[in-house]
Amino acid sequence: MLSTMQDVSLTVSRILAHGSTVHGDSEVITWTDTDPHRRTFAEVGRRAAQLAHALRDELGVAAEERTATLMWNNAEHLEAYLAIPSMGAVLHTLNLRLPAEQLTWIINHAEDRVILVNGTLLRLLAPLLPQLPTVEHIVVVGPGDRSLLAGTSARLHDYEELLAGRPETYEWPEIDEREAAALCYTSGTTGDPKGVLYSHRSLYLHSLQVNTTEAFALGPRDLALPVVPMFHVNAWGLPHAAFMAGASLLMPDRFLQPAPLAEMIASQRPTIGAAVPTIWQGLLAELDGNKRDVSSLHTVIIGGSACPPVLMRGFQERHGIRVVHAWGMTETSPLGTVAHPPAGVSDEEEWAYRATQGRFPASVEARLIGPGGEELPWDGQAAGELEVRGPWIAGAYFGGAQGQALRPDDKFSPDGWLRTGDVGTITPNGYLTLTDRAKDVIKSGGEWISSVELENHLMAHPGVAEAAVVAVPDEKWGERPLATVVVTEGSAVTYEELQAFLGERIARWQLPERWAVIPSVPKTSVGKFDKKVLRRQYADGELKVTRLG
């Protein structure tokens, strides 16, 4: 028996219509090198309609066609976020930090015909154009040296000129909520990047979840600061969720260094922020050294990689800012878990929960799979590979020109669950603790050593700014940990001191014998530790390694 409920598609156009009317007075504030630029949600809605007319009427963008953005976090990028899917096309965000060859591969794989690009990024795009046969139109947003594009066969357009005079309303088409709305590619740490096609339905449901109290609880009184780039898993869903909830947005544009971030927090008074740990580490050092009033910022969301507990405590104890740990990935839209402690625990007891990756929301199912393929219990002890499924979890990858979904066996189980590649445990009440990536766990003498646990302990030492631990070959044990550390400026810490510090916190057999000081930990395009670089540097003899007895 069917219900008597109305069947209304969950689409991005409904988020756009709701935010630009019901929450029309909410604002998008874009940080600049002069004065912040302000635009209401109502204005964003009107300009999104103008952009849709321009893309359809002037550039001929058709339904299902991928339209790319190579842009910072700003109001114009938000307009593209809303307009492109609402008109039936597919928003394709390009990761501006990827190597040129990967960026070229992604644009060609997606067959992008139109690219919206910030003028400040033309120097990045221009050298790629001779290798991009499908690109016919370049829309330049904001000031930039257009001469860099001289000689290209693509037609050049100015964003504001393209919008000028066009209608401020658009008859958004009725779209099947299962149709593709946005396309993001993984960072391609192994093999070619893989495309994840988000549906209108998945983005809508994900936005609803982001706005719940068990996630980020955005509302009209909030000003959200998404430092996480809009090309990185849709800025963790914050732009769509904020527009849905009426939470104003503070967009940092290209000003992502600690000093300007601290300045915009002090002057614009955001209530919640989101970024990877490396961003917040820099900001914490800035705030520790240069006092500013950041009291408005009550919560920062940290994801992308494990957050050192010392960073969480530093923000809370010295600046009154609560750090909330979360886990996700490109394939999970990305909301997978959020670390809010359960009710009834003391202030000190809650730290054990906050240090985990968090608890699964109702729409994300999870299971742990052991090395033999067996499902493991949620007892907080048994460690296995995490697999997940749900309405905003990918079931396949984008097939590119072939148009067929790709389901590699190493990423999807025979019964359709996503194999995350993360190893961890789950408590009976659903708290996930990740001990490592499957490719990064150290297999020593038949036992596992968590590189993440070693890193967190090392970064709790005042003489260590950053630490990354990788597995290296060992004749006796198969693999042993190599600890690489970035020493805090002015510190004179020794390897023996660090080994003794670890010895008070972990089992003796897990202690690294091999140590190296490095100037900085290599990072991926989305700010995660790039451990494959460290493994290669060790294998090539580029690291000055000291071995302790």
Residue pairs with C-beta under 8 A, 6 or more apart in sequence:
8 14
9 174
9 175
9 176
9 177
9 200
9 201
10 177
10 200
10 201
10 204
10 205
11 85
11 86
11 175
11 177
11 181
11 200
11 201
11 204
12 82
12 85
12 86
12 181
12 200
12 203
12 204
12 240
13 85
13 86
13 172
13 173
13 175
14 204
15 82
15 203
15 204
15 207
15 240
15 243
15 244
16 45
16 48
16 82
16 83
16 86
16 172
16 243
17 45
17 172
18 243
18 244
19 26
19 41
19 44
19 45
19 243
19 244
19 246
20 41
20 42
20 44
20 45
20 46
20 48
20 243
21 42
21 45
22 246
23 41
23 220
23 243
23 245
23 246
24 40
24 41
24 42
24 45
25 40
25 41
25 42
26 40
26 41
26 220
26 246
26 247
26 248
27 38
27 39
27 40
27 41
27 248
27 249
28 38
28 39
28 40
28 41
28 44
28 75
28 78
28 248
28 249
28 251
29 36
29 37
29 38
29 39
29 223
29 248
29 249
29 250
29 251
29 268
30 36
30 37
30 38
30 39
30 74
30 75
30 251
30 253
31 250
31 251
31 252
31 253
31 255
31 260
31 264
31 268
32 253
33 255
36 264
36 267
36 268
37 75
39 47
39 75
41 243
41 246
44 75
44 78
44 79
44 82
44 243
45 82
46 168
46 169
47 79
47 163
47 168
48 79
48 82
48 83
48 86
48 170
49 83
49 166
49 167
49 168
49 169
49 170
50 163
50 166
50 167
50 168
51 79
51 80
51 83
51 84
51 162
51 163
52 83
52 84
52 86
52 87
52 170
52 172
53 166
53 167
53 170
54 162
54 163
54 166
55 61
55 67
55 83
55 84
55 87
55 89
55 114
56 87
57 166
58 157
58 162
59 114
59 136
59 137
59 139
59 157
61 67
61 84
61 87
61 89
61 113
61 114
62 89
63 87
63 88
63 89
63 173
64 88
64 89
64 90
64 179
64 180
65 89
65 90
65 113
66 89
66 90
66 92
66 110
66 111
66 112
66 113
66 183
67 80
67 84
67 89
67 90
67 91
67 92
67 112
67 113
67 114
67 115
67 116
68 92
68 93
68 94
68 107
68 110
68 112
68 114
68 115
68 116
69 77
69 80
69 91
69 92
69 93
69 94
69 115
69 116
69 117
69 230
69 231
70 94
70 96
70 115
70 116
70 117
70 118
70 121
70 124
70 125
71 77
71 80
71 116
71 117
71 118
71 121
71 141
71 230
71 231
72 96
72 118
72 120
72 121
72 229
72 230
72 251
72 252
72 253
72 254
73 226
73 227
73 229
73 230
73 235
73 251
73 252
73 253
74 118
74 141
74 142
74 251
74 253
75 251
76 116
76 118
76 141
76 142
76 159
77 141
77 230
77 251
78 230
78 239
78 243
78 249
78 251
80 91
80 116
81 91
81 182
81 230
81 234
81 239
81 240
82 243
83 170
84 90
84 91
85 91
85 181
85 182
85 200
85 203
86 170
86 172
87 170
87 172
87 173
88 173
88 175
88 179
90 180
90 181
90 182
90 183
90 197
91 181
91 182
91 183
92 110
92 112
92 182
92 183
93 182
93 183
93 184
93 230
93 231
93 234
94 103
94 106
94 107
94 115
94 231
95 103
95 106
95 185
95 187
95 229
95 231
95 232
95 525
95 526
96 103
96 121
96 124
96 229
96 231
97 525
97 526
98 106
98 187
98 188
98 193
98 525
99 525
100 127
100 128
102 188
102 192
102 193
103 128
104 128
104 131
104 132
105 192
105 193
106 185
106 193
106 195
107 115
107 128
107 132
107 134
107 135
108 131
108 132
108 133
108 134
109 192
109 193
109 195
109 398
109 400
109 401
110 183
110 195
110 398
110 400
111 134
111 400
111 401
112 132
112 134
112 135
113 134
113 135
113 136
113 137
114 135
114 136
114 137
114 138
114 139
115 125
115 135
115 137
115 138
115 139
116 139
116 141
116 159
117 125
117 138
117 139
117 140
117 141
118 140
118 141
118 142
118 144
118 254
119 140
119 141
119 142
119 143
119 144
119 145
119 146
120 142
120 143
120 144
120 254
121 144
122 140
122 144
122 145
122 146
122 148
122 149
123 145
123 148
125 138
125 149
126 148
126 149
126 152
129 135
129 138
129 149
129 152
129 154
135 154
136 154
136 155
137 154
137 155
137 157
138 149
138 152
138 154
138 155
138 156
138 157
139 157
139 158
139 159
139 162
140 146
140 156
140 157
140 158
140 159
141 159
142 159
146 156
149 156
175 200
176 200
177 199
177 200
177 201
177 204
178 199
178 200
178 201
179 199
179 200
180 197
180 198
180 199
181 198
181 199
181 200
181 202
181 203
182 197
182 198
182 203
182 234
183 195
183 196
183 197
183 198
183 398
184 195
184 196
184 198
184 231
184 232
184 233
184 234
184 330
185 193
185 194
185 195
185 196
185 330
186 193
186 194
186 196
186 330
186 331
187 193
187 330
187 524
187 525
187 526
187 528
188 194
189 524
189 530
189 532
190 439
190 532
194 397
194 398
194 406
194 411
195 397
195 398
195 400
196 330
196 331
196 394
196 397
196 398
197 394
197 398
198 234
198 333
198 392
201 391
202 333
202 391
202 392
203 234
203 237
203 240
203 333
203 392
204 240
205 363
205 391
205 392
206 237
206 240
206 241
206 333
206 335
206 392
207 237
207 240
207 241
207 244
208 244
209 215
209 335
209 361
209 363
209 392
210 216
210 218
210 236
210 237
210 238
210 240
210 241
210 335
211 217
211 218
211 219
211 241
211 244
211 245
212 361
214 338
214 340
214 359
214 361
215 335
215 338
215 361
216 238
216 241
216 272
216 274
216 299
216 301
216 324
216 338
218 224
218 238
218 241
218 242
218 245
218 247
218 272
219 245
219 246
219 247
220 245
220 246
220 247
221 247
221 271
222 242
222 245
222 247
222 248
222 271
222 272
223 247
223 248
223 249
223 250
223 268
223 269
223 270
223 271
223 272
223 296
224 238
224 242
224 247
224 248
224 249
224 250
224 270
224 271
224 272
224 273
224 274
225 249
225 250
225 252
225 264
225 265
225 270
225 272
225 273
225 274
225 297
226 235
226 236
226 238
226 239
226 249
226 251
226 273
226 274
227 252
227 256
227 261
227 273
227 274
227 275
227 279
228 235
228 236
228 238
228 274
228 275
228 276
228 303
228 304
229 235
229 526
230 239
232 304
232 526
233 328
233 329
233 330
233 333
233 334
234 240
234 333
235 274
236 274
236 301
236 303
236 326
236 328
236 334
236 335
237 333
237 334
237 335
238 249
238 274
239 249
241 247
242 248
242 249
250 264
250 268
250 270
252 260
252 261
252 264
255 261
255 264
256 279
257 282
258 282
258 283
258 285
258 286
259 286
259 290
261 279
261 283
261 286
262 283
262 286
262 287
262 290
262 292
262 294
263 292
264 270
265 273
265 292
265 294
265 296
265 297
266 292
266 293
266 294
269 296
270 296
270 297
271 296
271 297
271 298
271 299
272 297
272 298
272 299
272 300
272 301
273 297
273 299
273 300
273 301
274 300
274 301
274 302
274 303
275 300
275 301
275 302
275 527
276 302
276 303
276 304
276 305
276 526
276 527
276 528
277 302
277 304
277 305
277 306
277 307
277 308
277 311
277 527
278 523
278 527
279 527
280 300
280 302
280 307
280 311
280 315
280 323
281 311
281 465
281 466
284 311
284 314
284 315
284 318
284 319
287 294
287 318
287 319
288 314
288 318
294 319
294 321
295 320
297 321
298 320
298 321
298 322
299 321
299 322
299 323
299 324
300 315
300 321
300 322
300 323
300 324
301 324
301 326
302 311
302 312
302 323
302 324
302 325
302 326
303 325
303 326
303 327
303 328
303 334
304 526
304 527
304 528
305 527
305 528
305 529
306 357
306 434
306 452
306 455
306 456
307 323
307 325
308 455
308 456
308 459
308 460
309 351
309 355
309 456
309 460
310 456
310 459
310 460
311 323
311 459
312 323
312 325
312 354
312 355
313 351
315 321
315 322
315 323
316 322
316 323
323 354
324 338
324 339
324 340
324 354
325 338
325 339
325 354
325 355
325 356
325 357
325 358
326 335
326 336
326 337
326 338
326 339
326 357
326 358
327 336
327 337
327 357
327 358
327 422
327 432
327 434
328 334
328 335
328 336
328 337
329 336
329 420
330 394
331 393
331 394
331 411
331 418
331 420
332 364
332 388
332 390
332 392
332 393
332 394
332 418
332 420
333 392
333 393
335 361
335 364
335 392
336 357
336 360
336 364
336 388
336 432
337 357
337 358
337 359
337 360
337 361
337 364
337 431
337 432
338 358
338 359
338 361
339 353
339 354
339 355
339 356
339 357
339 358
339 359
339 431
340 353
340 358
340 359
341 349
341 350
341 353
341 354
342 353
342 429
345 353
353 431
355 433
356 431
356 432
356 433
357 424
357 431
357 432
357 433
357 434
358 431
358 432
359 429
359 430
359 431
359 432
360 366
360 388
360 430
360 432
363 390
363 391
363 392
364 388
364 389
364 390
364 393
365 388
365 389
365 390
366 386
366 387
366 388
366 426
366 430
366 432
367 375
367 376
367 386
367 387
367 388
367 417
368 375
368 376
368 377
368 378
368 382
368 383
368 384
368 385
368 386
368 387
368 424
368 425
368 426
369 375
369 376
369 384
369 385
369 387
369 413
369 419
370 376
370 382
370 384
371 384
376 382
376 383
376 384
378 426
378 427
378 428
378 430
379 425
379 427
379 428
380 425
380 426
380 427
380 428
380 431
380 433
381 425
382 425
383 423
383 424
383 425
383 435
383 448
384 423
384 424
385 419
385 420
385 421
385 422
385 423
385 438
386 420
386 422
386 423
386 424
386 426
386 432
386 434
387 413
387 417
387 418
387 419
387 420
388 417
388 418
388 420
389 395
389 416
389 417
389 418
393 418
394 418
395 405
395 407
395 412
395 416
395 418
396 405
396 406
396 407
396 412
397 405
397 406
397 407
397 408
397 411
398 405
398 406
399 405
399 406
410 419
411 418
411 419
412 418
412 419
413 419
421 437
421 438
421 439
422 434
422 436
422 437
422 438
423 434
423 435
423 436
423 437
423 438
423 441
423 448
424 432
424 433
424 434
424 435
424 436
425 432
425 433
425 435
426 432
426 433
427 433
434 452
435 441
435 448
435 450
435 452
435 453
436 442
436 448
436 450
436 451
436 452
440 451
440 470
440 471
440 531
441 448
441 449
441 450
441 451
441 471
442 448
442 449
442 450
442 451
442 469
442 470
442 471
442 479
442 480
442 481
443 449
443 471
443 478
443 479
444 471
444 474
444 477
444 478
444 479
444 480
444 481
444 509
444 510
445 476
445 477
445 478
445 509
447 509
449 481
449 510
451 468
451 469
451 470
451 471
451 481
451 531
453 506
454 467
454 469
454 481
454 483
454 502
454 506
454 510
454 512
455 467
455 468
455 469
457 501
457 502
457 505
457 506
458 464
458 467
458 469
458 483
458 485
458 498
458 501
458 502
459 465
459 466
459 467
461 493
461 498
461 501
462 488
462 491
463 487
463 488
463 491
463 492
463 493
463 497
463 498
464 485
464 486
464 487
464 488
464 491
464 493
464 498
465 486
465 487
465 488
465 489
466 485
466 486
466 520
466 521
467 483
467 484
467 485
467 486
467 521
468 484
468 521
468 529
468 531
468 534
469 481
469 482
469 483
469 484
469 512
470 481
470 482
470 484
470 531
470 534
470 535
470 538
471 479
471 480
471 481
471 482
471 535
472 479
472 480
472 481
472 482
472 514
472 535
472 538
473 479
474 480
480 512
480 513
480 514
481 510
481 512
481 514
482 512
482 514
482 515
482 516
482 534
482 538
482 543
482 545
483 498
483 512
483 514
483 515
483 516
484 515
484 516
484 517
484 518
484 521
484 534
484 543
485 498
485 515
485 516
485 517
485 518
486 517
486 518
486 519
486 520
486 521
487 493
487 517
495 515
495 546
495 548
496 548
498 515
499 511
499 512
499 515
499 548
502 511
502 512
503 511
513 547
513 548
513 549
514 545
514 546
514 547
514 548
515 545
515 546
515 547
515 548
516 543
516 544
516 545
516 546
517 544
518 534
518 543
521 529
521 530
521 534
522 529
522 530
522 533
522 534
523 529
523 530
524 530
534 543
537 543
538 545
